[in-house]
């Protein structure tokens, strides 16, 4: 049986493989069009990186509506994605045993506190099989105040399978997919992109 530290090691060793598969994922997710022009464009290219210590963000190739879902949060409140049209939504898929997820969480919390009143919503999607017994201590330790859901398959059925975690989707105010990333994002990389999407 693999312990949590063993999982961390596997994640680090496998990350280069996830990066190689990212272009394929982006192409399949955003680049599937029936017209010949779109087929010629090929996989999407990443944005120019602002922080070499961050995962890369990949833009959507075309306008595509984010897949809607409705879930019950850890707080027992209902969360329906389409209710947040008019806001920028950052959908972050993570797990407590994932070292890059732990590294990323303080940056996400900082970003949320700074922009939640300006139209940013962050939804943390835990895929921990142990459920609340590990997720609640995690959010207390990292003082996470943005909404968290322990996914029962509802979200992963629409946004998975992922190439690795953390996986982040940025959804713009029109409810369309804007960016995608596999790996830990830093505020230096993410904040300017979010700020650009927030103004009217």
N, C-alpha and C positions, 0 to 999 in steps of 0.2 A: 504494500500500500504506500502511495506517495504522500509524504507529509507536506505541510505548507511550505517549508524551506525548499524541499525538492521541487515543488511546483514553481517556485520563484526561479530556480536555476533553469528549469525547462523553458520557462517564458523567456529568459534572457538569451539562451542559446538558440531558441527558435525565432527570435524577433527578426533576424535578417531574412529568414524564409518568408515571414509574413510581409515584409516590405517588398520582396520580389513578386509576391502574389497580389499586391495591392492594385497595381495597374490593371490586372486582369479583372479583379473584383469591380473596380471603378467602371471599367468598360462594360461589364455585364450588367451592372446596376443602373448606370446612367446613359450608356452609349448605345443601347439597343433601339435602333430606329429602322424603319423599313425602307427609307429612301437611300439611294446610292451614295449621295453626298455624305451622309452621316457614317456610312460604312467606310468611306475613304478616310474620314477624320482619324479613326483609330482611337486608342485609349487616351483618356484625359491626362494632361500633364500637371504636376503639382505646382502650387503657387511658389513664387520666389520666397525662400525661407528667410524669416526675420530673426530666428534664433536657431543656431545649429544644434542646440541641446534639446530641441523640441521635435516631436513627430511632424511630418509634413502634412499640410492640408491640400486636398485635391478638390478642385471646383467641379460642380455638375456640368456635364457637357450640354445639357439641354434643360429646358424648363420642365420639371417633373414634380407633381404633387407628392408630398410626403404621405405615406400610408397611414391612415387614421387608425386609432385604437382607443379603447377605454379600459382603464385598470383601476384597482383600488390601491391607494398609497399605504405606506407603513403607518401613516397617521389615521387610516380608515376613511380618508376622504376620497372621492371619485376624481379621476383625472382623465379627461378626454382631449386628445391632441388637437382636434379641430376647434375646440373652444378657445385655443390660444392664437388663432389667426389674428394678426395685428400686432403680435409680439414676435421677437426672435426667440426661438426655442433651441436649446442645446441638449441633445439627447446623448447621454453618456452611459455606455454599457461597461460594467466593471464587476470586480469581485474582491472580497476582502483579502484573499490569499495572493493577489496579484501585486507584486512590488511596484511596477510602473503606475498602477492605479493608486496606490498609497502615496506615491510621489506627486501625482497630479492633483489629488483631492484638495490640498490647501489652496492651490491656484484657482481651482474652480469655485471654491467657497469665497475666496477674495473677489473674484469676478462677479459672482452672484450678489454679494453685498454691495458692490459698487454700482451695479447696473439694474438691479431688480426693480427699482422704482422708475427706471427709464425705458422699460419694455423688454427686459431679458428674463426668460424663464429657463431654468436648468432642471432637467429630470434625470436623476440618477437611477439607472436600471441595474439592480444587483442580480447576478446569475448564480449566487451562492446556493448550493444544494442544502446547506445546513440551515438556511433561512434566518429567522429573527435572532436565533441564539448567537450568531456571529455578526449579523448586520447591525443590530442595535448597539452593541459595544463599540463597533467601528464608528458609527456616526456620532456617538457620544465622545469618543476619543478625539476625533477630528473636528468636532463642533460643527457638523454639517447641518445647515438650516434650509437648504433647498430640498424640494420634494424627492422622496426615495420610494421606489417600488421594488419588491422582490418578484421578479418575473416568473409567471407560471407557464410561460411559453407563448403568451399572447403577443408580446413585443418581438421576441426572437423569431416567431413565425413570419413576421413582416419585415424584420430588419436583419435577420440572420440567414445562414450561419455566418459568423464573422471570421476573419482571418487571424484574429487575436484580440486580446483586450489589454487596455481599454480601447474601445471603438467609439468614436464620436461622430454624430451627425449634427450639422448646423442647418436649421430650417428657418427660412426668412419670413418676413411679416406677411407675405402672401400665402404662406403655407407650403412653399416649394423648397425642395432640397437645394442647399447652397454649397455646402462643403462636407467633406468626409475625411476622417483620419483614423489610422490604426497606430496606437502608441500614445504615450503620455504627451499631452500638449502643455506648453507653458503659457503664462499670461503674456509674455513678450511676443509670442507668436499669435496668440488668439485674440487678445484685446483689441488691436487695431482693426481686425476683421469684423468683430462684433460691433465696434463703434461705427463702422461704415454702414452697417445694416440697420442700426437703430433710428437714425434721423428719418423724417418723413421724406 
